[in-house]
Every structure is written in structure tokens, then in C-alpha cells.
Amino acid sequence: MKKMNVKVVRNAIITLIFLFYYLLGYVLNIEMLKPITTQENGFTINFLGFILLFVTTGFAFYLFNILKVNKKTATSD
């Protein structure tokens, strides 16, 4: 049960970061922030947007792991 919760949280974080970049790109009208842009005749994939998405997601997981380790060490003292 614990592993499933971790997977759900991980997928939720990825989805929230994706939506954040997409909405920020939409509001500010910056195509670079949108990983996928829909058009009349199809869609466009922006590689810089995906790289930004992966880097931000990796950084977020790194921070959560640091916070999780700090929380475990604080409770064990």
C-alpha cells in the first residue's frame, strides 16, 4: 500500500508540473514553455519544453527526497 501511494504522489507531481508549465506558457503566450502545442492540422512537440519539464521534475524529486531524509532523521532523534 505504501509503494502505491508513492507512485500516485510521483505521478501527481509530474502532472502538476506539466500543467503549471502549460498554463504559464498559455497565460504569458510563450511557446517555449508548452511541451505540446496543438494546432489546426496536428500538434507540435517542443523539445526545450520537455527538457525544462524533466529538469524541473528531477529537481522536485531531489528536493522531496532531501526533505524525506531530513524528516526521518529528525523523528529518530
N, C-alpha and C positions, 0 to 999 in steps of 0.2 A: 504494500500500500504506500509506503514511504517513497519508493522509487517512482511510482506513477505520479505522485504529487510533484516530484522534482521535474519530471518530463512535462507535466502540464504547465508548471511555472516557467520552464525554459521556453516552451512554445508560445506562451503568452507574452513573454518578454520580447521575443523575436517579432511577433505580430505587432506589438505596441510600438516598437522602434520603427518597423516598416511603415505603419500608419502615421507615425509622427513625421517622418521624412516626406511621405507622400502629401500629407496635409500642409506641411510647411512649404513645400515646393508649389503646391496649388495656391496657397494664400499669397505667397510672395512672387508667384509666377516665375519660378526658377526651375527650368527643365533639368538642370544638373542634379537636383535633389530627388527627383522622381525616378525610382529604379525602372518602372514600367510606365510608358505613356501610351494611352490609347488614341487612335486616330480614326478617321473615317474608313480608310482602306486597310486597317490592321492595327498593329501595335509596334512600338519601338522599345528596345531594351537599351538602357543607358548603363554602360559598364562602370563608369565612375560612380553612379548612384549605388550600384551593387557593392563596389569596393568600399564606399563610405558606410553602407549598411553593415557589411561584415566586420569592418574595423570597429564600429560603434558597438555592435553586438558582442564582439570579443572583449572589448574593454569593459562593457557592462558585466559580463560573466566573471571577468577577472576581479572587478570590484566586489561583486557579491560573494565570491569565494574568499576574498580577504575578510569581508565582514563576517562571514560564517565562521572562519577560523578564529577571528577575534572574539566572537560570541562564545565559542566553545571554550576557549582558554579563560575567558572572564568567568564563566559559570563553574569551571573546575577549580578555581582558586578558593 
